[in-house]
Amino acid sequence: MANPFYKRDVLSLKDFKREDLELLFSTTDKLTEMKYRERVSLGEGRILGIMFFEPSTRTRLSFESAMASIGGTSVGFSETKTTSIEKGESFADTVRIVEANSDVVVLRHPMEGSARFASEISLKPIVSGGTGTEEHPTQAMLDLYTIYKEKGRIDGLRICIVGDLKYGRTVYSLIYALSKYDVKVDLVSPPILKIRREATYNLEKIAGKDKSIEITERESLKSVLHEVDVVYVTRIQRERFPDEQEYEKVRGSYYLDAELAGMMKSDAIVMHPLPRLDEIRPDLDATPHARYFKQVQYGRNVRAALLSLILNS
């Protein structure tokens, strides 16, 4: 089987088939079982370029750790203050400099279209680490892998996504990924944070003729808690709101704690891309439903597998 990830940009979940995702998952499983010498040979002598124009803890550390785990190294920046951007260097030139010193580049940027633009001028593969309010493709890959590992399947599940569905870029990538499976999805949000119509209007085309995703929008989380297999909670992102007053209107709209988790199925899981604020209370951490820190652990291995597939034919 040809490797569909080799030297490939990772910009959107729309670009990948279900078979591609399943190859990534099987590779991740194999990677976790590899002996050290075999694993580090996958990235030995290779360099990951880091271009982060926005703050990040999990994504940046996850990629750096993933690259190190397959024997590679990382170079780049996590803030622009230490770069020639402060001197007026253009984004395009910065991309060219980083890719000239790397084998693959991961980019996070506040502007929509920045990763796709970078891919057009870079000779090396560009992996989006989240751009604007568009997508965060590798987050969705590790989210899907978490569901697969923790529930044993994806087809046939009912998944609730709650919180900021308008600005949350992880949400769009996750929906595009789930559209390739037979699932039911409940989207729970305040009216002003409903999912953007232009982002999902061609979902059937993205999913393919043989897939069936059923989406229901609602405002009440409690009304669906007892029925779902997965609750995916997202932070209401203050930094994305153009108006502070609009943010204050919806701040704290939804939360999950140990008491509310008592309404859930005994084997239902709670996920979160993190960071969290008050939407997941600390007392939920000790319940058997919590999987958000395990997501982080899975994320390192999924990204290591992804990088190894991009770098090796």
C-alpha positions in Angstrom: 0.0 0.0 0.0 1.4 3.4 -1.0 1.9 5.9 1.8 -0.6 8.8 1.2 1.1 11.0 3.8 4.6 11.0 2.3 5.9 14.6 1.7 2.2 15.7 2.0 0.9 19.0 3.5 -1.6 18.6 6.4 -3.9 21.6 6.1 -7.5 20.3 6.4 -9.3 17.1 7.3 -11.3 17.6 4.1 -8.2 16.4 2.2 -8.0 13.0 3.8 -10.0 9.8 3.3 -11.1 7.5 6.0 -8.5 5.0 4.8 -5.8 7.6 5.4 -6.9 8.1 9.0 -7.0 4.4 9.6 -3.5 4.0 8.3 -2.4 6.8 10.7 -4.1 5.0 13.6 -2.5 1.6 12.8 0.9 3.3 12.4 0.4 5.0 15.8 -0.3 1.6 17.3 2.8 0.1 15.7 4.9 3.1 16.8 4.0 2.6 20.5 5.2 -1.0 20.3 8.5 -0.3 18.5 11.8 -0.9 20.2 13.7 2.3 20.9 16.4 1.9 18.2 13.7 1.1 15.5 11.6 4.1 16.5 14.3 6.7 16.6 15.5 5.6 13.1 12.3 7.0 11.6 13.3 10.7 12.2 17.1 10.4 12.8 18.9 13.3 11.2 15.6 15.1 10.3 14.5 18.5 11.5 11.1 19.9 12.4 10.6 23.6 11.8 8.4 25.3 14.4 6.6 28.5 13.3 4.2 29.6 16.1 2.7 33.1 15.7 0.2 32.4 18.5 0.7 31.1 22.1 0.6 27.4 22.6 1.5 24.8 25.2 0.1 21.5 24.1 0.5 21.7 20.4 4.1 23.0 20.4 5.3 20.7 23.1 3.5 17.7 21.6 5.1 18.2 18.2 8.6 18.8 19.7 8.2 15.7 21.9 6.9 13.7 19.0 9.8 14.6 16.8 12.3 13.8 19.5 10.6 10.5 20.1 11.4 9.4 16.5 15.0 10.6 16.7 14.6 14.1 15.1 15.2 17.6 16.4 13.2 20.8 16.3 14.2 24.4 15.4 12.1 27.6 15.1 10.2 30.0 17.3 7.2 30.1 19.6 6.9 33.9 19.6 7.8 36.5 17.0 9.7 38.8 19.3 12.9 36.8 18.8 12.6 36.8 15.0 13.3 39.1 12.1 9.6 39.7 11.8 10.2 42.4 14.4 12.4 44.0 11.8 9.7 43.9 9.1 10.5 40.6 7.4 7.5 39.4 5.4 5.6 36.2 6.4 6.6 34.6 3.0 10.3 35.2 3.6 10.0 33.8 7.2 8.4 30.7 5.8 11.2 30.3 3.2 13.9 30.7 5.9 12.4 28.1 8.3 11.7 25.6 5.5 15.2 26.0 4.2 16.5 24.8 7.6 13.9 22.0 8.1 12.5 18.8 6.6 8.9 19.5 7.6 7.3 22.6 9.1 4.5 23.0 11.6 2.7 26.4 11.5 0.3 28.1 13.9 -1.0 31.5 12.9 -4.0 33.8 13.8 -4.9 34.5 10.1 -7.2 32.3 8.0 -5.4 30.9 4.9 -1.9 31.3 6.3 -1.1 27.6 6.3 -2.3 27.1 2.7 -0.4 30.1 1.6 2.7 28.8 3.3 2.3 25.4 1.5 2.2 27.2 -1.8 5.6 28.8 -1.3 7.4 26.1 0.7 9.3 23.2 -0.8 8.8 21.2 2.4 5.6 19.8 3.8 3.5 22.2 5.9 1.5 20.9 8.8 -1.1 23.3 10.2 -1.0 23.7 13.9 -4.1 25.8 13.8 -4.9 28.8 11.7 -7.4 31.5 12.7 -10.8 30.0 13.2 -10.4 27.5 10.3 -9.1 24.2 11.4 -6.7 22.3 13.6 -6.3 19.1 11.7 -3.8 17.2 13.9 -5.9 17.9 16.9 -8.8 16.2 15.2 -6.6 13.3 14.3 -5.6 12.7 17.9 -9.2 13.3 19.0 -10.4 10.6 16.7 -7.6 8.3 17.8 -8.6 8.9 21.4 -12.2 7.9 20.7 -11.1 4.8 18.7 -8.8 3.7 21.6 -11.1 4.4 24.5 -14.4 3.3 22.9 -13.0 0.5 20.6 -14.8 1.9 17.6 -16.1 5.1 16.0 -19.0 3.9 13.8 -22.3 3.8 15.7 -21.3 6.2 18.4 -23.3 9.3 19.5 -21.0 12.3 20.1 -21.9 15.6 21.7 -19.7 18.6 20.9 -20.4 21.5 23.3 -19.2 25.1 23.7 -17.8 27.5 21.2 -18.8 26.0 17.8 -18.4 29.3 15.9 -14.8 30.2 16.6 -13.4 26.8 17.8 -11.2 25.6 15.0 -10.9 22.1 16.6 -14.6 21.7 16.2 -14.5 22.0 12.4 -11.7 19.6 11.9 -13.4 17.1 14.2 -16.7 17.4 12.4 -14.9 16.9 9.0 -13.2 13.8 10.5 -16.4 12.4 12.0 -18.2 12.9 8.7 -16.2 10.0 7.3 -17.9 7.6 9.8 -21.4 6.5 10.7 -22.1 8.6 13.7 -24.7 10.9 15.4 -23.4 14.3 16.5 -25.2 16.7 18.8 -24.0 20.3 18.6 -24.7 22.2 21.8 -24.0 25.9 22.0 -25.6 29.3 22.7 -27.4 30.8 19.6 -24.6 33.3 18.9 -21.9 30.5 18.9 -23.7 28.1 16.5 -21.5 26.4 13.9 -20.9 28.6 10.8 -23.1 27.5 7.9 -20.5 28.2 5.2 -18.1 25.7 6.9 -20.5 22.7 6.7 -22.7 23.3 3.7 -21.0 20.6 1.6 -20.5 18.1 4.4 -22.1 15.3 2.4 -19.5 15.8 -0.3 -16.7 15.7 2.3 -18.2 12.6 3.9 -18.6 10.6 0.7 -21.6 8.8 -0.6 -21.2 5.7 1.6 -21.0 7.6 5.0 -23.7 8.8 7.2 -23.3 11.6 9.7 -26.4 12.8 11.5 -26.2 16.3 13.1 -28.6 17.8 15.5 -28.3 21.3 17.0 -29.5 22.1 20.4 -29.0 24.5 23.3 -29.4 22.2 26.3 -26.6 20.0 27.4 -28.5 18.2 30.1 -31.1 17.1 27.6 -28.6 14.9 25.8 -26.1 13.9 28.5 -27.7 10.5 29.3 -27.7 9.4 25.7 -24.2 10.2 24.3 -21.1 8.1 24.3 -18.6 11.0 24.0 -18.9 14.6 25.3 -16.3 16.8 23.6 -16.2 20.1 25.5 -14.6 23.2 24.1 -13.5 26.5 25.7 -15.4 29.7 24.8 -12.5 31.6 23.3 -12.3 35.1 24.6 -9.5 36.0 22.1 -11.7 35.2 19.1 -14.5 37.6 20.0 -14.4 41.0 18.3 -16.7 42.4 21.0 -15.9 41.9 24.7 -19.6 42.4 25.7 -20.6 39.6 23.4 -18.1 37.3 25.2 -19.4 38.2 28.6 -23.0 37.3 27.5 -21.9 33.6 26.8 -19.1 33.2 29.3 -19.7 30.2 31.5 -22.8 29.0 29.5 -21.9 25.4 29.9 -19.9 23.3 32.3 -19.4 19.7 33.4 -18.7 18.6 36.9 -18.8 15.3 38.8 -22.5 15.8 39.7 -23.6 16.3 36.1 -21.4 13.4 35.0 -23.6 11.3 37.1 -26.2 11.7 34.4 -24.0 10.1 31.8 -23.7 6.5 30.7 -21.2 4.6 32.9 -18.8 4.1 30.0 -19.2 7.6 28.4 -16.1 9.7 28.1 -15.4 13.4 28.4 -12.8 15.0 26.1 -11.4 18.5 25.8 -8.7 19.9 23.5 -7.5 22.1 26.4 -6.7 24.6 27.8 -9.7 24.6 30.0 -11.1 27.4 32.1 -14.3 26.8 34.1 -16.2 24.6 31.5 -14.7 21.4 33.1 -14.6 21.6 36.9 -11.6 20.0 38.7 -13.8 17.4 40.5 -14.5 15.7 37.1 -10.8 14.8 36.9 -11.2 12.0 39.4 -14.2 10.4 37.6 -13.9 7.4 35.2 -15.3 9.7 32.4 -12.3 12.0 32.2 -10.1 11.5 29.1 -8.7 14.9 28.4 -5.2 14.4 29.9 -5.1 11.0 28.2 -5.8 12.9 24.9 -2.5 14.7 25.4 -0.6 11.4 25.8 -2.2 10.0 22.7 -1.5 13.3 20.8 2.3 12.8 21.1 2.2 9.4 19.5 -0.3 10.3 16.8 1.9 13.3 15.8 5.0 11.1 15.9 3.3 8.6 13.6 2.2 11.5 11.3 5.7 12.9 11.1 7.2 9.5 10.4 4.7 9.0 7.6 5.4 12.4 6.1 9.2 11.8 6.3 9.4 8.2 5.1 8.0 6.7 1.9 
